[in-house]
Amino acid sequence: MPNKFQIALLSALLALPATAAETPDSARAHHRTLRAIEVMGVKQDAKVEAAVAAVTQLRGKRLQQLGISAAKGLSEVAPNFFMPDYGSRMTSSIYVRGLGSRMDQPVVGLTIDGVPYLNKDSYDFDIDNIDRMEVWRGAQSVLNGRNAMAGQINIYTRSPWSGPRLRLMAGYGRGNTWRAGGVWRTRLSETVATSLSAYMRSSDGFFRNAATGARIDTERQGSARWKTSWRPSAHMSLTNTAAASVLRQGGFPYAEASTGTIARNDTCFYRRTTFSDGLTVSWAGRRIVATSLTSVQYLDDNMTLDQDFTTADMFTLTQKRREWGFTEDLFTRGSRGNYSWLGGVFGFYRPSTMNAPVDFKDQGIAQLIEHHRNQANPSYPISWHTRRFTLGSDFSMHNGGFALYHESKYAAGNWTVEAALRYDFEHNSLHWHSTCSTGYNTLHVLPDGTTEHYMSTPVDIDESGDMSMNFSQLLPKVAVSYRLGAIGDIYLNVAKGYKAGGFNVQMFSDVLQQKLMRLMGFGMAYKPEDVVSYRPETSWNYEAGAHLHGKRWTADATVFFIDTRNRQLTTFPAGSTTGRIMTNAARAHSCGVEASATWTPVDDLTIQASYGYTHATFRSYTSGGISYRGKTLPYAPAHTLFAAAEWSLPLKLSYAAVSAGANVRAAGPIWWDDANTLRQPFYATLGAHITIADGNDRWSLRLWGENLTDTHYSTFYFVSVGRAFLQRARPWQAGITIRYAFDVAY
Amino acid sequence: MNRFKTILWAVAVAAMALTTSCLNSDNTEQKTTENINSAIAYTIDRLTGQTVSEQSISLEILTNYTALTMGFTLNNFTLPDGKVLPKATFADLPLKMNDTGWMLAEDTNVLPTAEGFAAETMPMFSSVRIGAINHVADLMDQTVVGYERAIRMEISNYVIYITRPSTWSTGTTYATDQSTGTSFKSTKPIYLVNLDTEKHTARITVYNAVFAQAMENLNLEIEFRDIPYSFDANGNIRLVRNEEFDPYHKDTPNPSFPISNLSCTLNIFSGITISFNCEAMGGNYHVAADMPFNYGLKSETTQQ
C-alpha cells in the first residue's frame, strides 16, 4: 500500500499527460508492480515512453541478462549510441548521432541517482545494483545544461525501499577476470531505509606487451555505495548516496598498425580514486514537488603514458590531477489543470589542479630535436647536454557557472505542447606554469671530420600566465506531441544543444615544444590562449518520432537532423609544419533514423531489436590548408545494430527456471580520420547466456559469453610521431556468475 | 625576450616612459620630451662627399603639439670645425604638413641657443630638419613598435645627420630563383639593423627570414654579422659586404645558407633597402626588399 508521500508524489506526477501501457522489459511484461517512488526521476519525464524525445531504457533484470554494469554496455543497444572501449577508463568517448568528443568536454551528460557527473573522465566505472539505465538522445541541454548536447545518460540504483535483502554476487571469466559484490538493503525504521553495496573486479586482461611479455590491460577496481532514504513526513523525502571507487589499470593496448604488435618499453597506467555524495531533498505538495539536489565530487587520478607507444626511448607523459566538484540543483514541478511546468536554478563549481610533465628521452631528443636542427646546419650540429629532460607543466583551474531553466507543458485533448528555455552562464579560468631547464652543446665539424666544441647554450623556461573565459547561452526547446489513442503518440522536437568551451591543458605540451623549438630558432611560438582555449560548440537538433505499443510489443522510431556549429577540434594551422591547436573550426550536419522494438509473441519469449543510421559530414572545415567539406565525421559509426532474443526454456525444474538469451551487437563503418582514408568496416559480435534461476529470485547461476564469434575489429586509431596505432577489441570472453539473495529481517 | 625586442622595447619603453613622465602639465600647452641617450651623428662634406666625422651623442627632442613645433637639444656635440657644444638647443622648428606619415619640422638660418658656449661665436645653421615616425609590425604574434628619429643640419659646406644606431623596417621581400627566374614574395621578413660605432661594423638580423618559398613557415631568425658600413654623399648609411659569408643562426654560423653581394642602404628619413644573394634549399636566390618606415601607414596601403 503506498504511503502518503507516494500518493502525494503520484498525484503530482499524474497531472502530466498520461500514456498507455508500461514498456515490457521481461518475459513477464504484463505484470505490474507499483515500485517504490524515487524522486530522482522527477526532473525528466517519469515515464520515458511519454517523452518527446528518443529514449532507451533498460531495467535491472534486462541489464543482468545482457551483462551490463556500466554505461559502455548500452553501446549499440541504444540506437546511434556508441561508446567504444579503448585506452583506459579515463577515455570515455561517447558518440551519439555522429556527435562526439575525444578531448575534454563530452557531448553527453551523465547522472547517477540524479547527481550530475561533471568530468567525463569519471564516466566509465562498473556499478552493481542498478535499477535502470536510460539513454536520452538528442539535445538535452535545456534540463541538463552544459555538455548534454547530444544526449543524457541517467543511471538509477535500486532503492533501499526495494525490500530487505542481502544479495551476493561472484563471477569468474576468461582473462582471469573475477568479480564479487554484495548489496545489503534494510529498513531501519518505518521512515528510514538504507542500502550498502560493494563491488570488486580484477582482470589480467587479454593483451601482452611483446617487448616485456607482461600483460598490458590489467585492471583492479573496487567501489562502494551507501544509499539512505528518509521520509520524515508524508510530504518530505531525503535520500543521500555516498559512493567511492578505486581503480588501478594498465590500459592503452595500442598496437602499431603496420605490425599489429603491442610493444613498448615505458610504463602505461591509469589510476583513479573518486568519491561522491549526493543529497536529494524533496517536498511534495498536492500539485507541486520541490526538490533540492546537492552533490560533492572528488577525483584524483594519474595517467602515465609511454607517449610514443614503441620500444624506443622517446618521451613519456604523466598527468596527475585532483579535482573537486560541487553542484546544486533546485527545481520545482507542478501542474494546474492541463498546464504543467518545471522550473529551477542550477549552479556548479569545479576547482582542480594538475601536474603534467613530459619527459623527453634519448631517442626522442635525437629524432625530434637534434635531427631537425642538424638538418638545417650540419656543419654545426648540436648535442643535448643530457639524454633526458623534462618539460614541466602545472595548472590550476576554476570552472563554475549557474543556470536558470523553465519548461511548460500544455495538454489539450490529444495534443501536448512543450516550450522550455534555459539560460546558462559559465566562467572558466586557468593558471599555468611551464618550466624547463636543460641545454645543448653546439659542435663544429672540422674539415677532417672530427668535431670540436663551439658553444654551450642553456635552455631555461620558467613562464606562467593566466587565462579566463566566460560563456553564456540561451537554450530553447519546443516540442509537440499527439496521442494516437491507446497505441501511442508521435512528436516533433526542436532543441538547442550546447557543449561548454574551456581549456584543453593537454595541448600545453605542444606549446612548450614549440617554445623549445623557437628558442632554438625554429618555428613560431604559439600563444597559449590560441592553442589551448576553445569556445562553446552549439547545435540545433530537429527530430520527429513515435512511441507505439500494443499488448505484447513496443516500438520507437525517430528521424533527426542536427546542425552543429563551432565544432571543437584539434587542427593544424595553415602553413604550420609543427604544432596543433584547439579551435572551433567546423560546421557539421548530421541526419539519420533510429528504430527500436520489443516483441513478446508468447510469454516465454522476448525479441528486442534496435537500429540506428547516421549520416554526419563536415559542412565547413579546413585544417592545414586542406578543406574537409563533405567528409564523414570520424570515430562515429554510420550504423548501429542490436538484436536479442530472450526465452525461458519449457523445461522447468522443481525449484528453478532455465532461461537463455542471445544477442548481436554491430556497428560501423567507422572512419578513423578527417580525410576518410582509413576505416573500420561494419562488424558484428555475438553474445549469449544460459541462466538457471530460482523462481523466487533468490539465486541464479549464469553462464555467459561475449564476442563468441571472436570478431576481430579495431576500436580506436591514431597517429603519433609519424606512426599509426590501432587498438583491437577484446577477444571472445566467457564466464560464470552466481548470485544469491538472503532475506534479512528488520 | 629576444635581442630584437629587447633593444626595441628598451628604447621604446625608455622613450615612452620619458615622454609620458615629461608630459608637460602646463594648462595651455601640450608637450612631450624624448631622450635618446645614444645616437650616432655623422658629418659629410658636401663638396667632396667625404665623411668628416662620426660621433656618439645624446639628445632630447621636444615636441609642442599646441604650437606645432619640434626642437631638439644636442649634448657634447662636436662641430665640423672641432669646436664642442656642451649643450645646444634648436628650438621651435615649425612642423610641415605632409601626407607621408612623418612628423617633419624644419627651418632655415637657425641659430641655436647654447650653454657653455659663447653666443657671439655660435654658428648659424643654414637649414635644420627633424623628422619622427612611429611604425609597427607583428612579430611572433606580438606588436613591435619602431620609433624613427632623424635630424639633418647644414652648416657651411657640411651636412650633419643624426639618428639612432638601431633601426628596423619591413615590407615586401622578393626572392628570385636565379636559375629558373621564378619569383616569390613575402611580407613576413623583418630586418633589424644595428650599428656598432666602436667596431664600425653593422649587424643585420632578419626575422621570419624567407629566401625561398619553402622557408616561409619556418619563422627562421638569421643574422648577417660584421658588415662594414659607411656614409655616402647623400647622408645614407651604406652596409656592403660583397664576399661570400655564412649567416648566423642562434649565435652559430650556418654554412648551409651562404650569403654574398650584400648591399643595404639606410636612408634615415625614408627607410631601408636591402639586396643579397643566398644559396638556400638547393637553389640560388637573389633577395631584395625596399622597406620604407611608413610601410602600411598610409590609408590607401594595407600590409599584405
Interface residues (C-beta under 8 A of the other chain):
Chain A: A376 N377 P378 S379 Y380 T442 Y454 M455 T457 R518 M520 G521 F522 G523 M524 A525 Y526 K527 D530 G575 S576 T577
Chain B: M140 D141 E216 N217 L218 N219 L220 E221 H249 K250 D251 T252 P253 N254 P255 S256
